[in-house]
């Protein structure tokens, strides 16, 4: 499996030995990369749409330390996961998901987000929630000059 620059960059922001909770795991490409190329303790992959969830289950079948959950947002998050990943979704959705579970935020050591829209609002809201932005990367998904850029905010 060939991995995109975006997947590799997200993975590079995750500390070795982490326990990851990936909200909106989609087809499980990040889980595949982490399981095969990184030293990650465990990964919970969350998806709330049946089509992507089926792909997620198929694409992560047999991977070490990967569990999949058909659920939404941080509903099933608990303190055994130190890293939360929310990429490939809109900024307002990310902030809404965090605001729905304010009581759980104190357990998150690392939050890796990749808002596709409303990036400035997300930065402001993260600071208001008590997070500090330590690292950022801008990733252009394709070499096509007509494609828009995707920004990963960490």
N, C-alpha and C positions, 0 to 999 in steps of 0.2 A: 504494500500500500504506500503510495506517495502522499506525503503530508504537505499541506500548504504552509507558506511562510507564517501566516496568521496563527495556525495551530502550534507551530514550533515556538513562536514568540510567546504565546500564552503559557506554554509548558515551561519556558525558560524563566518565567516569573514565579514559578512554584518552587518552594524550597524542598530539597531532598528530605525524605522521611515524613512529608506532610500527609495528612488525611484530608481528602478533598471532597467537597460537596458541589457538584456541577449542576446548576440550575439551567434548564434549557439545553440539555446535552445533545439534542438533535440526533444525529446519526452515530454518535460515539467515536468520532475521529480523534478527539482529544484523549479520550479514555484509552484508545488503542495506542496512541503515541506514549502516553504516560506509563502504561503497563509494559510496553516493550522497550522503552528507551530511558526511563527515569526510575529512580528509587523512591517510589511513592508507597506509603504504608497501606492506604486503602482509598477507594474512590466510590462515592455514591453518585450515580448519574440519574438526574431527575428530568422527566419529560412529561408534558401534559397533553400531547396530541397523539392519537393512536397510530397514525402512519409513521411519524418519526420514532415513536416508542418501539414499534415493531422492528424498524431498522436498527435502532439502538440495541435491542436485545440480540438480534442476529449478528451485528458487527462486534459485539463485546462477548459473545458466547465463548467460554473457555479462558477468558483473560483472568489472570491472577488478580485478586483483590478488588475486582470491580463488581458492584451490585447495582442493579437498575430498579428504579421506582417510578410507577405511573402515578405521579402526584404533581402538585403545583407549588412553585416558589419555594419558600422556606418552611412550608407546613410541617415537613418531617425532619427538619434540621435539628440537631442536638449538639451538645458541646464536645462530642468525640471527634468532630471535624474542625480543624483549625483554619482551613482555607476554603473560602466560598468563591465560586467562579460564576459570573453572570455575563456572558458575552453573546454577541449576535442578536441582541434585542434592542428595542428603543430605550432611550434614557429615562423617559417618564415611567415606563414599565419597571425598570430596575429600581428607581426610587420608590415607586408604589410598593413593590415587593419588600423592600427594606423597611418602609414605614409600617407595613402590616405586621411586622414582627420585631418591633423595637426591643422587646425583652430578650431576644436572642442575639442581638448585635454585640453584646458584651463578651460573647464567647468567640467571636471571629477574630483571629489573629491577623489573617491576610484576606483581603477582599480584592479579587481580580475582576474588573469589569471591562466591558467593551461596548459602550453605547453607540448605536448607529445614528442616533439623532439627539438633539438637545444636550450636547456635550458641556457647554458652559453652565447650564442649569444643573447638570449632574455634579459638576465640580463644586458648585455652591452648596447644593444640598448635602453632599458627602461631608463637607467641612462642618455644616450645621449639625450633622449626626455624630460628629466627633471623630471622623476618620481623617487621616493625614495622607496626602498623595505623595508617595515616595518615588515612584517610577512611572514613566509614560513612554509609549512607543506609538508611532504612526505607521501603519502598514497599508500599502497599496496592494489590493488583492490580486490584480491582474496587470499585465504589461500593456493592456489596451489603453491608449491615452484618453479614450472616451469614458472609461469607467471612473466612478467616483471613488474617493479614498475612504478607507475605513480607519477610524481612530480607535485604538485600544487605550483606555485610561486605566491606570493601575494605582 
